[in-house]
Amino acid sequence: MPRPLPVALILSAALLTSACEMSRTQERVLTGAAVGAGVGAGIGAVSGGLDMGTGALVGGVIGAGGGLIYDAVKK
């Protein structure tokens, strides 16, 4: 079974580098999701209640929502 952290880093790098032709809103949502997934994975690894994958998923969803809200406020 592959280790979750290197796989998550590779996928995050692929998503961030593919953001060249995105609108400002899409960039902010993607950035929020990537940061949220990273923070969520870290919290999931440190805490005893969640595993890294669940933490990354929850953090990514919350981060994407935060990026969308941030974009709405900036407009």
PDB file of N, H, CA, C and O in Angstrom:
ATOM      1  N   MET A   1       0.848  -1.185   0.000  1.00  0.00           N
ATOM      2  CA  MET A   1       0.000   0.000   0.000  1.00  0.00           C
ATOM      3  C   MET A   1       0.886   1.239   0.000  1.00  0.00           C
ATOM      4  O   MET A   1       1.828   1.315   0.789  1.00  0.00           O
ATOM      5  N   PRO A   2       0.603   2.222  -0.877  1.00  0.00           N
ATOM      6  CA  PRO A   2       1.434   3.426  -0.913  1.00  0.00           C
ATOM      7  C   PRO A   2       1.232   4.271   0.339  1.00  0.00           C
ATOM      8  O   PRO A   2       0.163   4.263   0.951  1.00  0.00           O
ATOM      9  N   ARG A   3       2.260   4.983   0.694  1.00  0.00           N
ATOM     10  H   ARG A   3       3.127   4.989   0.197  1.00  0.00           H
ATOM     11  CA  ARG A   3       2.167   5.870   1.857  1.00  0.00           C
ATOM     12  C   ARG A   3       1.332   7.086   1.497  1.00  0.00           C
ATOM     13  O   ARG A   3       1.514   7.645   0.415  1.00  0.00           O
ATOM     14  N   PRO A   4       0.411   7.522   2.373  1.00  0.00           N
ATOM     15  CA  PRO A   4      -0.529   8.590   2.023  1.00  0.00           C
ATOM     16  C   PRO A   4       0.123   9.961   1.811  1.00  0.00           C
ATOM     17  O   PRO A   4      -0.300  10.708   0.928  1.00  0.00           O
ATOM     18  N   LEU A   5       1.131  10.299   2.596  1.00  0.00           N
ATOM     19  H   LEU A   5       1.474   9.692   3.313  1.00  0.00           H
ATOM     20  CA  LEU A   5       1.687  11.644   2.491  1.00  0.00           C
ATOM     21  C   LEU A   5       2.356  11.892   1.151  1.00  0.00           C
ATOM     22  O   LEU A   5       2.057  12.911   0.529  1.00  0.00           O
ATOM     23  N   PRO A   6       3.251  11.023   0.657  1.00  0.00           N
ATOM     24  CA  PRO A   6       3.841  11.295  -0.663  1.00  0.00           C
ATOM     25  C   PRO A   6       2.801  11.333  -1.779  1.00  0.00           C
ATOM     26  O   PRO A   6       2.912  12.136  -2.705  1.00  0.00           O
ATOM     27  N   VAL A   7       1.807  10.482  -1.696  1.00  0.00           N
ATOM     28  H   VAL A   7       1.716   9.829  -0.944  1.00  0.00           H
ATOM     29  CA  VAL A   7       0.752  10.483  -2.711  1.00  0.00           C
ATOM     30  C   VAL A   7      -0.011  11.804  -2.657  1.00  0.00           C
ATOM     31  O   VAL A   7      -0.305  12.392  -3.697  1.00  0.00           O
ATOM     32  N   ALA A   8      -0.332  12.270  -1.462  1.00  0.00           N
ATOM     33  H   ALA A   8      -0.093  11.792  -0.616  1.00  0.00           H
ATOM     34  CA  ALA A   8      -1.045  13.543  -1.318  1.00  0.00           C
ATOM     35  C   ALA A   8      -0.206  14.703  -1.838  1.00  0.00           C
ATOM     36  O   ALA A   8      -0.740  15.608  -2.480  1.00  0.00           O
ATOM     37  N   LEU A   9       1.085  14.693  -1.575  1.00  0.00           N
ATOM     38  H   LEU A   9       1.519  13.958  -1.054  1.00  0.00           H
ATOM     39  CA  LEU A   9       1.952  15.769  -2.063  1.00  0.00           C
ATOM     40  C   LEU A   9       2.039  15.770  -3.583  1.00  0.00           C
ATOM     41  O   LEU A   9       2.010  16.831  -4.206  1.00  0.00           O
ATOM     42  N   ILE A  10       2.144  14.607  -4.172  1.00  0.00           N
ATOM     43  H   ILE A  10       2.168  13.745  -3.665  1.00  0.00           H
ATOM     44  CA  ILE A  10       2.215  14.516  -5.632  1.00  0.00           C
ATOM     45  C   ILE A  10       0.915  14.999  -6.266  1.00  0.00           C
ATOM     46  O   ILE A  10       0.938  15.738  -7.250  1.00  0.00           O
ATOM     47  N   LEU A  11      -0.214  14.583  -5.707  1.00  0.00           N
ATOM     48  H   LEU A  11      -0.234  13.982  -4.908  1.00  0.00           H
ATOM     49  CA  LEU A  11      -1.495  15.020  -6.245  1.00  0.00           C
ATOM     50  C   LEU A  11      -1.698  16.520  -6.072  1.00  0.00           C
ATOM     51  O   LEU A  11      -2.231  17.180  -6.965  1.00  0.00           O
ATOM     52  N   SER A  12      -1.282  17.062  -4.937  1.00  0.00           N
ATOM     53  H   SER A  12      -0.850  16.527  -4.212  1.00  0.00           H
ATOM     54  CA  SER A  12      -1.401  18.506  -4.716  1.00  0.00           C
ATOM     55  C   SER A  12      -0.544  19.281  -5.705  1.00  0.00           C
ATOM     56  O   SER A  12      -0.987  20.288  -6.257  1.00  0.00           O
ATOM     57  N   ALA A  13       0.680  18.817  -5.932  1.00  0.00           N
ATOM     58  H   ALA A  13       1.040  17.999  -5.484  1.00  0.00           H
ATOM     59  CA  ALA A  13       1.556  19.486  -6.895  1.00  0.00           C
ATOM     60  C   ALA A  13       0.965  19.428  -8.301  1.00  0.00           C
ATOM     61  O   ALA A  13       1.034  20.407  -9.044  1.00  0.00           O
ATOM     62  N   ALA A  14       0.389  18.295  -8.665  1.00  0.00           N
ATOM     63  H   ALA A  14       0.332  17.500  -8.061  1.00  0.00           H
ATOM     64  CA  ALA A  14      -0.225  18.172  -9.992  1.00  0.00           C
ATOM     65  C   ALA A  14      -1.408  19.122 -10.137  1.00  0.00           C
ATOM     66  O   ALA A  14      -1.582  19.741 -11.187  1.00  0.00           O
ATOM     67  N   LEU A  15      -2.219  19.238  -9.092  1.00  0.00           N
ATOM     68  H   LEU A  15      -2.078  18.734  -8.240  1.00  0.00           H
ATOM     69  CA  LEU A  15      -3.361  20.144  -9.156  1.00  0.00           C
ATOM     70  C   LEU A  15      -2.927  21.601  -9.222  1.00  0.00           C
ATOM     71  O   LEU A  15      -3.501  22.387  -9.975  1.00  0.00           O
ATOM     72  N   LEU A  16      -1.934  21.960  -8.451  1.00  0.00           N
ATOM     73  H   LEU A  16      -1.467  21.322  -7.839  1.00  0.00           H
ATOM     74  CA  LEU A  16      -1.488  23.353  -8.432  1.00  0.00           C
ATOM     75  C   LEU A  16      -0.822  23.755  -9.744  1.00  0.00           C
ATOM     76  O   LEU A  16      -0.985  24.891 -10.191  1.00  0.00           O
ATOM     77  N   THR A  17      -0.088  22.861 -10.358  1.00  0.00           N
ATOM     78  H   THR A  17       0.044  21.939  -9.995  1.00  0.00           H
ATOM     79  CA  THR A  17       0.563  23.208 -11.623  1.00  0.00           C
ATOM     80  C   THR A  17      -0.414  23.194 -12.787  1.00  0.00           C
ATOM     81  O   THR A  17      -0.123  23.772 -13.833  1.00  0.00           O
ATOM     82  N   SER A  18      -1.551  22.556 -12.636  1.00  0.00           N
ATOM     83  H   SER A  18      -1.788  22.086 -11.786  1.00  0.00           H
ATOM     84  CA  SER A  18      -2.533  22.547 -13.715  1.00  0.00           C
ATOM     85  C   SER A  18      -3.451  23.766 -13.665  1.00  0.00           C
ATOM     86  O   SER A  18      -4.375  23.872 -14.472  1.00  0.00           O
ATOM     87  N   ALA A  19      -3.216  24.665 -12.753  1.00  0.00           N
ATOM     88  H   ALA A  19      -2.466  24.579 -12.098  1.00  0.00           H
ATOM     89  CA  ALA A  19      -4.101  25.808 -12.555  1.00  0.00           C
ATOM     90  C   ALA A  19      -3.747  27.005 -13.437  1.00  0.00           C
ATOM     91  O   ALA A  19      -4.130  28.131 -13.121  1.00  0.00           O
ATOM     92  N   CYS A  20      -3.038  26.788 -14.513  1.00  0.00           N
ATOM     93  H   CYS A  20      -2.726  25.873 -14.769  1.00  0.00           H
ATOM     94  CA  CYS A  20      -2.565  27.900 -15.336  1.00  0.00           C
ATOM     95  C   CYS A  20      -3.689  28.621 -16.077  1.00  0.00           C
ATOM     96  O   CYS A  20      -3.622  29.840 -16.239  1.00  0.00           O
ATOM     97  N   GLU A  21      -4.691  27.925 -16.519  1.00  0.00           N
ATOM     98  H   GLU A  21      -4.745  26.935 -16.388  1.00  0.00           H
ATOM     99  CA  GLU A  21      -5.765  28.529 -17.306  1.00  0.00           C
ATOM    100  C   GLU A  21      -7.066  28.623 -16.526  1.00  0.00           C
ATOM    101  O   GLU A  21      -8.143  28.445 -17.093  1.00  0.00           O
ATOM    102  N   MET A  22      -6.978  28.894 -15.253  1.00  0.00           N
ATOM    103  H   MET A  22      -6.102  29.038 -14.792  1.00  0.00           H
ATOM    104  CA  MET A  22      -8.173  28.942 -14.422  1.00  0.00           C
ATOM    105  C   MET A  22      -8.557  30.389 -14.133  1.00  0.00           C
ATOM    106  O   MET A  22      -7.729  31.299 -14.180  1.00  0.00           O
ATOM    107  N   SER A  23      -9.833  30.568 -13.834  1.00  0.00           N
ATOM    108  H   SER A  23     -10.506  29.829 -13.795  1.00  0.00           H
ATOM    109  CA  SER A  23     -10.288  31.890 -13.418  1.00  0.00           C
ATOM    110  C   SER A  23      -9.785  32.164 -12.001  1.00  0.00           C
ATOM    111  O   SER A  23      -9.287  31.264 -11.325  1.00  0.00           O
ATOM    112  N   ARG A  24      -9.916  33.376 -11.574  1.00  0.00           N
ATOM    113  H   ARG A  24     -10.320  34.108 -12.124  1.00  0.00           H
ATOM    114  CA  ARG A  24      -9.474  33.762 -10.225  1.00  0.00           C
ATOM    115  C   ARG A  24     -10.258  32.981  -9.165  1.00  0.00           C
ATOM    116  O   ARG A  24      -9.687  32.553  -8.162  1.00  0.00           O
ATOM    117  N   THR A  25     -11.546  32.797  -9.383  1.00  0.00           N
ATOM    118  H   THR A  25     -12.009  33.144 -10.197  1.00  0.00           H
ATOM    119  CA  THR A  25     -12.373  32.041  -8.443  1.00  0.00           C
ATOM    120  C   THR A  25     -11.898  30.602  -8.338  1.00  0.00           C
ATOM    121  O   THR A  25     -11.768  30.069  -7.235  1.00  0.00           O
ATOM    122  N   GLN A  26     -11.640  29.972  -9.469  1.00  0.00           N
ATOM    123  H   GLN A  26     -11.745  30.404 -10.365  1.00  0.00           H
ATOM    124  CA  GLN A  26     -11.185  28.589  -9.471  1.00  0.00           C
ATOM    125  C   GLN A  26      -9.827  28.453  -8.778  1.00  0.00           C
ATOM    126  O   GLN A  26      -9.593  27.487  -8.052  1.00  0.00           O
ATOM    127  N   GLU A  27      -8.935  29.418  -9.002  1.00  0.00           N
ATOM    128  H   GLU A  27      -9.125  30.203  -9.592  1.00  0.00           H
ATOM    129  CA  GLU A  27      -7.635  29.382  -8.351  1.00  0.00           C
ATOM    130  C   GLU A  27      -7.769  29.479  -6.836  1.00  0.00           C
ATOM    131  O   GLU A  27      -7.088  28.765  -6.100  1.00  0.00           O
ATOM    132  N   ARG A  28      -8.644  30.359  -6.374  1.00  0.00           N
ATOM    133  H   ARG A  28      -9.198  30.940  -6.972  1.00  0.00           H
ATOM    134  CA  ARG A  28      -8.817  30.524  -4.932  1.00  0.00           C
ATOM    135  C   ARG A  28      -9.441  29.291  -4.292  1.00  0.00           C
ATOM    136  O   ARG A  28      -9.052  28.902  -3.191  1.00  0.00           O
ATOM    137  N   VAL A  29     -10.406  28.671  -4.969  1.00  0.00           N
ATOM    138  H   VAL A  29     -10.722  28.987  -5.863  1.00  0.00           H
ATOM    139  CA  VAL A  29     -11.017  27.458  -4.438  1.00  0.00           C
ATOM    140  C   VAL A  29      -9.993  26.333  -4.400  1.00  0.00           C
ATOM    141  O   VAL A  29      -9.917  25.598  -3.416  1.00  0.00           O
ATOM    142  N   LEU A  30      -9.203  26.192  -5.464  1.00  0.00           N
ATOM    143  H   LEU A  30      -9.265  26.789  -6.264  1.00  0.00           H
ATOM    144  CA  LEU A  30      -8.191  25.140  -5.505  1.00  0.00           C
ATOM    145  C   LEU A  30      -7.117  25.361  -4.450  1.00  0.00           C
ATOM    146  O   LEU A  30      -6.687  24.409  -3.799  1.00  0.00           O
ATOM    147  N   THR A  31      -6.684  26.585  -4.275  1.00  0.00           N
ATOM    148  H   THR A  31      -7.033  27.358  -4.804  1.00  0.00           H
ATOM    149  CA  THR A  31      -5.685  26.885  -3.254  1.00  0.00           C
ATOM    150  C   THR A  31      -6.238  26.597  -1.865  1.00  0.00           C
ATOM    151  O   THR A  31      -5.551  26.007  -1.031  1.00  0.00           O
ATOM    152  N   GLY A  32      -7.469  27.010  -1.614  1.00  0.00           N
ATOM    153  H   GLY A  32      -8.027  27.489  -2.291  1.00  0.00           H
ATOM    154  CA  GLY A  32      -8.096  26.729  -0.320  1.00  0.00           C
ATOM    155  C   GLY A  32      -8.221  25.243  -0.062  1.00  0.00           C
ATOM    156  O   GLY A  32      -7.989  24.779   1.054  1.00  0.00           O
ATOM    157  N   ALA A  33      -8.592  24.488  -1.100  1.00  0.00           N
ATOM    158  H   ALA A  33      -8.781  24.865  -2.007  1.00  0.00           H
ATOM    159  CA  ALA A  33      -8.721  23.042  -0.947  1.00  0.00           C
ATOM    160  C   ALA A  33      -7.367  22.390  -0.678  1.00  0.00           C
ATOM    161  O   ALA A  33      -7.266  21.490   0.156  1.00  0.00           O
ATOM    162  N   ALA A  34      -6.331  22.837  -1.378  1.00  0.00           N
ATOM    163  H   ALA A  34      -6.412  23.568  -2.055  1.00  0.00           H
ATOM    164  CA  ALA A  34      -5.004  22.252  -1.185  1.00  0.00           C
ATOM    165  C   ALA A  34      -4.462  22.549   0.206  1.00  0.00           C
ATOM    166  O   ALA A  34      -3.931  21.659   0.871  1.00  0.00           O
ATOM    167  N   VAL A  35      -4.595  23.790   0.644  1.00  0.00           N
ATOM    168  H   VAL A  35      -5.026  24.512   0.104  1.00  0.00           H
ATOM    169  CA  VAL A  35      -4.124  24.155   1.981  1.00  0.00           C
ATOM    170  C   VAL A  35      -4.945  23.430   3.046  1.00  0.00           C
ATOM    171  O   VAL A  35      -4.395  22.912   4.018  1.00  0.00           O
ATOM    172  N   GLY A  36      -6.256  23.397   2.857  1.00  0.00           N
ATOM    173  H   GLY A  36      -6.703  23.817   2.067  1.00  0.00           H
ATOM    174  CA  GLY A  36      -7.123  22.704   3.808  1.00  0.00           C
ATOM    175  C   GLY A  36      -6.816  21.217   3.892  1.00  0.00           C
ATOM    176  O   GLY A  36      -6.828  20.640   4.980  1.00  0.00           O
ATOM    177  N   ALA A  37      -6.541  20.593   2.753  1.00  0.00           N
ATOM    178  H   ALA A  37      -6.532  21.062   1.870  1.00  0.00           H
ATOM    179  CA  ALA A  37      -6.207  19.175   2.751  1.00  0.00           C
ATOM    180  C   ALA A  37      -4.892  18.922   3.471  1.00  0.00           C
ATOM    181  O   ALA A  37      -4.761  17.943   4.206  1.00  0.00           O
ATOM    182  N   GLY A  38      -3.925  19.797   3.263  1.00  0.00           N
ATOM    183  H   GLY A  38      -4.032  20.592   2.666  1.00  0.00           H
ATOM    184  CA  GLY A  38      -2.642  19.645   3.955  1.00  0.00           C
ATOM    185  C   GLY A  38      -2.784  19.805   5.457  1.00  0.00           C
ATOM    186  O   GLY A  38      -2.247  19.008   6.227  1.00  0.00           O
ATOM    187  N   VAL A  39      -3.500  20.825   5.867  1.00  0.00           N
ATOM    188  H   VAL A  39      -3.936  21.472   5.241  1.00  0.00           H
ATOM    189  CA  VAL A  39      -3.710  21.052   7.298  1.00  0.00           C
ATOM    190  C   VAL A  39      -4.537  19.919   7.901  1.00  0.00           C
ATOM    191  O   VAL A  39      -4.244  19.441   8.996  1.00  0.00           O
ATOM    192  N   GLY A  40      -5.567  19.498   7.178  1.00  0.00           N
ATOM    193  H   GLY A  40      -5.805  19.887   6.287  1.00  0.00           H
ATOM    194  CA  GLY A  40      -6.410  18.403   7.670  1.00  0.00           C
ATOM    195  C   GLY A  40      -5.639  17.105   7.801  1.00  0.00           C
ATOM    196  O   GLY A  40      -5.843  16.359   8.759  1.00  0.00           O
ATOM    197  N   ALA A  41      -4.754  16.823   6.852  1.00  0.00           N
ATOM    198  H   ALA A  41      -4.589  17.429   6.074  1.00  0.00           H
ATOM    199  CA  ALA A  41      -3.938  15.614   6.939  1.00  0.00           C
ATOM    200  C   ALA A  41      -2.988  15.687   8.130  1.00  0.00           C
ATOM    201  O   ALA A  41      -2.767  14.692   8.820  1.00  0.00           O
ATOM    202  N   GLY A  42      -2.432  16.867   8.364  1.00  0.00           N
ATOM    203  H   GLY A  42      -2.612  17.676   7.804  1.00  0.00           H
ATOM    204  CA  GLY A  42      -1.550  17.044   9.520  1.00  0.00           C
ATOM    205  C   GLY A  42      -2.281  16.860  10.832  1.00  0.00           C
ATOM    206  O   GLY A  42      -1.786  16.193  11.741  1.00  0.00           O
ATOM    207  N   ILE A  43      -3.450  17.446  10.930  1.00  0.00           N
ATOM    208  H   ILE A  43      -3.853  17.987  10.192  1.00  0.00           H
ATOM    209  CA  ILE A  43      -4.240  17.289  12.150  1.00  0.00           C
ATOM    210  C   ILE A  43      -4.670  15.828  12.317  1.00  0.00           C
ATOM    211  O   ILE A  43      -4.660  15.297  13.428  1.00  0.00           O
ATOM    212  N   GLY A  44      -5.043  15.187  11.215  1.00  0.00           N
ATOM    213  H   GLY A  44      -5.051  15.619  10.313  1.00  0.00           H
ATOM    214  CA  GLY A  44      -5.437  13.791  11.288  1.00  0.00           C
ATOM    215  C   GLY A  44      -4.295  12.886  11.719  1.00  0.00           C
ATOM    216  O   GLY A  44      -4.510  11.894  12.416  1.00  0.00           O
ATOM    217  N   ALA A  45      -3.073  13.229  11.302  1.00  0.00           N
ATOM    218  H   ALA A  45      -2.898  14.034  10.735  1.00  0.00           H
ATOM    219  CA  ALA A  45      -1.912  12.428  11.688  1.00  0.00           C
ATOM    220  C   ALA A  45      -1.565  12.609  13.152  1.00  0.00           C
ATOM    221  O   ALA A  45      -1.134  11.661  13.809  1.00  0.00           O
ATOM    222  N   VAL A  46      -1.748  13.806  13.667  1.00  0.00           N
ATOM    223  H   VAL A  46      -2.098  14.576  13.133  1.00  0.00           H
ATOM    224  CA  VAL A  46      -1.376  14.111  15.051  1.00  0.00           C
ATOM    225  C   VAL A  46      -2.458  13.672  16.034  1.00  0.00           C
ATOM    226  O   VAL A  46      -2.155  13.151  17.108  1.00  0.00           O
ATOM    227  N   SER A  47      -3.714  13.882  15.664  1.00  0.00           N
ATOM    228  H   SER A  47      -3.960  14.304  14.792  1.00  0.00           H
ATOM    229  CA  SER A  47      -4.800  13.540  16.584  1.00  0.00           C
ATOM    230  C   SER A  47      -5.032  12.039  16.586  1.00  0.00           C
ATOM    231  O   SER A  47      -4.639  11.334  15.657  1.00  0.00           O
ATOM    232  N   GLY A  48      -5.654  11.579  17.607  1.00  0.00           N
ATOM    233  H   GLY A  48      -5.973  12.152  18.362  1.00  0.00           H
ATOM    234  CA  GLY A  48      -5.947  10.162  17.686  1.00  0.00           C
ATOM    235  C   GLY A  48      -7.287   9.795  17.092  1.00  0.00           C
ATOM    236  O   GLY A  48      -7.564   8.611  16.901  1.00  0.00           O
ATOM    237  N   GLY A  49      -8.122  10.762  16.796  1.00  0.00           N
ATOM    238  H   GLY A  49      -7.897  11.724  16.951  1.00  0.00           H
ATOM    239  CA  GLY A  49      -9.478  10.479  16.365  1.00  0.00           C
ATOM    240  C   GLY A  49      -9.643  10.243  14.874  1.00  0.00           C
ATOM    241  O   GLY A  49     -10.495   9.452  14.471  1.00  0.00           O
ATOM    242  N   LEU A  50      -8.848  10.909  14.047  1.00  0.00           N
ATOM    243  H   LEU A  50      -8.156  11.552  14.375  1.00  0.00           H
ATOM    244  CA  LEU A  50      -8.984  10.804  12.599  1.00  0.00           C
ATOM    245  C   LEU A  50      -7.713  10.229  11.989  1.00  0.00           C
ATOM    246  O   LEU A  50      -6.628  10.380  12.550  1.00  0.00           O
ATOM    247  N   ASP A  51      -7.844   9.580  10.858  1.00  0.00           N
ATOM    248  H   ASP A  51      -8.726   9.457  10.402  1.00  0.00           H
ATOM    249  CA  ASP A  51      -6.643   9.197  10.130  1.00  0.00           C
ATOM    250  C   ASP A  51      -6.306  10.312   9.134  1.00  0.00           C
ATOM    251  O   ASP A  51      -7.080  11.257   8.976  1.00  0.00           O
ATOM    252  N   MET A  52      -5.169  10.207   8.474  1.00  0.00           N
ATOM    253  H   MET A  52      -4.540   9.440   8.603  1.00  0.00           H
ATOM    254  CA  MET A  52      -4.725  11.267   7.569  1.00  0.00           C
ATOM    255  C   MET A  52      -5.669  11.471   6.396  1.00  0.00           C
ATOM    256  O   MET A  52      -5.939  12.608   6.009  1.00  0.00           O
ATOM    257  N   GLY A  53      -6.168  10.397   5.835  1.00  0.00           N
ATOM    258  H   GLY A  53      -5.950   9.474   6.149  1.00  0.00           H
ATOM    259  CA  GLY A  53      -7.058  10.504   4.677  1.00  0.00           C
ATOM    260  C   GLY A  53      -8.349  11.222   4.998  1.00  0.00           C
ATOM    261  O   GLY A  53      -8.798  12.079   4.237  1.00  0.00           O
ATOM    262  N   THR A  54      -8.943  10.875   6.123  1.00  0.00           N
ATOM    263  H   THR A  54      -8.578  10.179   6.741  1.00  0.00           H
ATOM    264  CA  THR A  54     -10.188  11.533   6.534  1.00  0.00           C
ATOM    265  C   THR A  54      -9.935  13.003   6.843  1.00  0.00           C
ATOM    266  O   THR A  54     -10.719  13.872   6.460  1.00  0.00           O
ATOM    267  N   GLY A  55      -8.839  13.272   7.535  1.00  0.00           N
ATOM    268  H   GLY A  55      -8.202  12.567   7.846  1.00  0.00           H
ATOM    269  CA  GLY A  55      -8.491  14.664   7.831  1.00  0.00           C
ATOM    270  C   GLY A  55      -8.264  15.475   6.573  1.00  0.00           C
ATOM    271  O   GLY A  55      -8.691  16.627   6.485  1.00  0.00           O
ATOM    272  N   ALA A  56      -7.587  14.876   5.588  1.00  0.00           N
ATOM    273  H   ALA A  56      -7.240  13.941   5.658  1.00  0.00           H
ATOM    274  CA  ALA A  56      -7.340  15.577   4.326  1.00  0.00           C
ATOM    275  C   ALA A  56      -8.641  15.835   3.574  1.00  0.00           C
ATOM    276  O   ALA A  56      -8.821  16.906   2.994  1.00  0.00           O
ATOM    277  N   LEU A  57      -9.538  14.869   3.582  1.00  0.00           N
ATOM    278  H   LEU A  57      -9.391  13.999   4.053  1.00  0.00           H
ATOM    279  CA  LEU A  57     -10.815  15.033   2.898  1.00  0.00           C
ATOM    280  C   LEU A  57     -11.651  16.135   3.536  1.00  0.00           C
ATOM    281  O   LEU A  57     -12.175  17.008   2.843  1.00  0.00           O
ATOM    282  N   VAL A  58     -11.771  16.089   4.852  1.00  0.00           N
ATOM    283  H   VAL A  58     -11.346  15.380   5.414  1.00  0.00           H
ATOM    284  CA  VAL A  58     -12.549  17.116   5.560  1.00  0.00           C
ATOM    285  C   VAL A  58     -11.897  18.489   5.391  1.00  0.00           C
ATOM    286  O   VAL A  58     -12.583  19.473   5.114  1.00  0.00           O
ATOM    287  N   GLY A  59     -10.582  18.553   5.557  1.00  0.00           N
ATOM    288  H   GLY A  59     -10.025  17.753   5.782  1.00  0.00           H
ATOM    289  CA  GLY A  59      -9.876  19.824   5.392  1.00  0.00           C
ATOM    290  C   GLY A  59      -9.987  20.374   3.984  1.00  0.00           C
ATOM    291  O   GLY A  59     -10.122  21.584   3.799  1.00  0.00           O
ATOM    292  N   GLY A  60      -9.930  19.495   2.981  1.00  0.00           N
ATOM    293  H   GLY A  60      -9.819  18.513   3.131  1.00  0.00           H
ATOM    294  CA  GLY A  60     -10.057  19.943   1.597  1.00  0.00           C
ATOM    295  C   GLY A  60     -11.416  20.533   1.298  1.00  0.00           C
ATOM    296  O   GLY A  60     -11.522  21.545   0.606  1.00  0.00           O
ATOM    297  N   VAL A  61     -12.454  19.906   1.815  1.00  0.00           N
ATOM    298  H   VAL A  61     -12.368  19.083   2.377  1.00  0.00           H
ATOM    299  CA  VAL A  61     -13.813  20.418   1.600  1.00  0.00           C
ATOM    300  C   VAL A  61     -13.988  21.764   2.297  1.00  0.00           C
ATOM    301  O   VAL A  61     -14.535  22.704   1.720  1.00  0.00           O
ATOM    302  N   ILE A  62     -13.526  21.848   3.531  1.00  0.00           N
ATOM    303  H   ILE A  62     -13.082  21.085   4.000  1.00  0.00           H
ATOM    304  CA  ILE A  62     -13.638  23.117   4.265  1.00  0.00           C
ATOM    305  C   ILE A  62     -12.793  24.198   3.603  1.00  0.00           C
ATOM    306  O   ILE A  62     -13.226  25.346   3.495  1.00  0.00           O
ATOM    307  N   GLY A  63     -11.586  23.837   3.160  1.00  0.00           N
ATOM    308  H   GLY A  63     -11.235  22.904   3.248  1.00  0.00           H
ATOM    309  CA  GLY A  63     -10.719  24.802   2.492  1.00  0.00           C
ATOM    310  C   GLY A  63     -11.301  25.300   1.179  1.00  0.00           C
ATOM    311  O   GLY A  63     -11.193  26.486   0.866  1.00  0.00           O
ATOM    312  N   ALA A  64     -11.920  24.407   0.404  1.00  0.00           N
ATOM    313  H   ALA A  64     -12.007  23.444   0.659  1.00  0.00           H
ATOM    314  CA  ALA A  64     -12.548  24.827  -0.847  1.00  0.00           C
ATOM    315  C   ALA A  64     -13.692  25.801  -0.575  1.00  0.00           C
ATOM    316  O   ALA A  64     -13.851  26.799  -1.278  1.00  0.00           O
ATOM    317  N   GLY A  65     -14.485  25.499   0.451  1.00  0.00           N
ATOM    318  H   GLY A  65     -14.356  24.688   1.022  1.00  0.00           H
ATOM    319  CA  GLY A  65     -15.554  26.423   0.835  1.00  0.00           C
ATOM    320  C   GLY A  65     -15.010  27.763   1.284  1.00  0.00           C
ATOM    321  O   GLY A  65     -15.555  28.813   0.944  1.00  0.00           O
ATOM    322  N   GLY A  66     -13.931  27.721   2.049  1.00  0.00           N
ATOM    323  H   GLY A  66     -13.488  26.868   2.325  1.00  0.00           H
ATOM    324  CA  GLY A  66     -13.300  28.967   2.491  1.00  0.00           C
ATOM    325  C   GLY A  66     -12.765  29.777   1.324  1.00  0.00           C
ATOM    326  O   GLY A  66     -12.889  31.002   1.315  1.00  0.00           O
ATOM    327  N   GLY A  67     -12.169  29.111   0.334  1.00  0.00           N
ATOM    328  H   GLY A  67     -12.068  28.116   0.341  1.00  0.00           H
ATOM    329  CA  GLY A  67     -11.670  29.804  -0.850  1.00  0.00           C
ATOM    330  C   GLY A  67     -12.793  30.443  -1.648  1.00  0.00           C
ATOM    331  O   GLY A  67     -12.631  31.536  -2.190  1.00  0.00           O
ATOM    332  N   LEU A  68     -13.922  29.771  -1.721  1.00  0.00           N
ATOM    333  H   LEU A  68     -14.054  28.883  -1.281  1.00  0.00           H
ATOM    334  CA  LEU A  68     -15.075  30.312  -2.427  1.00  0.00           C
ATOM    335  C   LEU A  68     -15.654  31.530  -1.696  1.00  0.00           C
ATOM    336  O   LEU A  68     -16.018  32.525  -2.324  1.00  0.00           O
ATOM    337  N   ILE A  69     -15.733  31.440  -0.397  1.00  0.00           N
ATOM    338  H   ILE A  69     -15.438  30.632   0.112  1.00  0.00           H
ATOM    339  CA  ILE A  69     -16.221  32.577   0.410  1.00  0.00           C
ATOM    340  C   ILE A  69     -15.261  33.753   0.293  1.00  0.00           C
ATOM    341  O   ILE A  69     -15.688  34.897   0.137  1.00  0.00           O
ATOM    342  N   TYR A  70     -13.955  33.468   0.369  1.00  0.00           N
ATOM    343  H   TYR A  70     -13.608  32.538   0.495  1.00  0.00           H
ATOM    344  CA  TYR A  70     -12.946  34.532   0.238  1.00  0.00           C
ATOM    345  C   TYR A  70     -13.079  35.226  -1.111  1.00  0.00           C
ATOM    346  O   TYR A  70     -12.998  36.452  -1.190  1.00  0.00           O
ATOM    347  N   ASP A  71     -13.283  34.456  -2.164  1.00  0.00           N
ATOM    348  H   ASP A  71     -13.349  33.460  -2.100  1.00  0.00           H
ATOM    349  CA  ASP A  71     -13.437  35.040  -3.487  1.00  0.00           C
ATOM    350  C   ASP A  71     -14.680  35.930  -3.569  1.00  0.00           C
ATOM    351  O   ASP A  71     -14.644  37.000  -4.177  1.00  0.00           O
ATOM    352  N   ALA A  72     -15.774  35.484  -2.957  1.00  0.00           N
ATOM    353  H   ALA A  72     -15.803  34.615  -2.463  1.00  0.00           H
ATOM    354  CA  ALA A  72     -17.009  36.265  -2.967  1.00  0.00           C
ATOM    355  C   ALA A  72     -16.834  37.591  -2.228  1.00  0.00           C
ATOM    356  O   ALA A  72     -17.393  38.611  -2.630  1.00  0.00           O
ATOM    357  N   VAL A  73     -16.053  37.571  -1.143  1.00  0.00           N
ATOM    358  H   VAL A  73     -15.599  36.742  -0.816  1.00  0.00           H
ATOM    359  CA  VAL A  73     -15.818  38.793  -0.383  1.00  0.00           C
ATOM    360  C   VAL A  73     -14.924  39.757  -1.164  1.00  0.00           C
ATOM    361  O   VAL A  73     -15.110  40.972  -1.105  1.00  0.00           O
ATOM    362  N   LYS A  74     -13.953  39.207  -1.896  1.00  0.00           N
ATOM    363  H   LYS A  74     -13.802  38.220  -1.944  1.00  0.00           H
ATOM    364  CA  LYS A  74     -13.021  40.046  -2.654  1.00  0.00           C
ATOM    365  C   LYS A  74     -13.661  40.716  -3.863  1.00  0.00           C
ATOM    366  O   LYS A  74     -13.159  41.733  -4.341  1.00  0.00           O
ATOM    367  N   LYS A  75     -14.761  40.162  -4.365  1.00  0.00           N
ATOM    368  H   LYS A  75     -15.169  39.336  -3.976  1.00  0.00           H
ATOM    369  CA  LYS A  75     -15.397  40.732  -5.568  1.00  0.00           C
ATOM    370  C   LYS A  75     -16.245  41.914  -5.245  1.00  0.00           C
ATOM    371  O   LYS A  75     -16.847  42.506  -6.142  1.00  0.00           O
TER     372      LYS A  75
END
